[in-house]
């Protein structure tokens, strides 16, 4: 049986620290990545008229891996829902327009609902079609139609009908990785954790760059203390969003649990250089544990002090101070 199902949070990691006996019994508050962001994309031509329906809008990580894919309605609009706060970009393509890729879209401190407008150019009659980017030509049109119907139902939160259309898309094209991944999210909302895991695993096997699948599976295996299985998914997730402090902190702690102290230290120390790093002060405790285990007590002390500066009101601040005091006494 699954110990806990994903319910609207992609990552909810409890960082346990073992710098001393007292600290091993406690842990700092869990960092989490909420899945409450919605991105609305409106696509217009240069004269500000909306593009027609069925123009494809692909949501990508900043490194180009696929996150989601939808088609415009009659107003040139698509909605991407339940997104992890991060940085994204979109690629817009279809009949009669020049394929266009956006710059970074920040969904970090922008609020739960963000609307972005993009202008695209009409394709001239003399355009060489070979210059346009192909659109997953291996996916049969019938499967793509079912996928698009399913994503429309997802936007309406009609999970049962979304499942039906994803099932049909997969039956037509079993290697449809994004359909498997989105079906996993449908199962999450239908409260069927076992099928969600199975769908996300299939998606990740077909395309290990799918961020949604990597985040879910990384969290699931972490929550069940299966750190060996959690690590590869968190590695893929971190590779797609290398400046995401939540994922880096979780990855560092996973590597610590797996006995990979050097990797854990490197990733924990990366967190401090990122924006909003103070929200993840627990990364300093991971670094302190590795340094303390190596006998580098002065550097460990620096990490403990940094933690107390960044999170002075932490429920374990008192215990951290006790450990720091003992290290101070021992170094005299």
Secondary structure, DSSP 8 states (H G I E B T S, - for coil): --S----SEEEEE--B--SSHHHHT-B---EEEE--EEEEEEEEETTS-B--TT-EEEEEETTS-EEEEEE--TTSEEEEEEE-SSEEEEEEE-TTB--EE---EE-SSS-SEEEEEEEE-B--TT--GGGS----TTS-HHHHHHHHHHHHHHHTT-HHHHHHHHHHHHHH-TT-HHHHHHHHHHHHHTT-HHHHHHHHHHHHHH-TT-HHHHHHHHHHHHHTT-HHHHHHHHHHHHHHTTT-HHHHHHHHHHHHHTT-HHHHHHHHHHHTTSTTGGGGTHHHHHHHHHHHHTT-HHHHHHHHHHHHHH-TT-TTHHHHHHHHHHHHHHT-
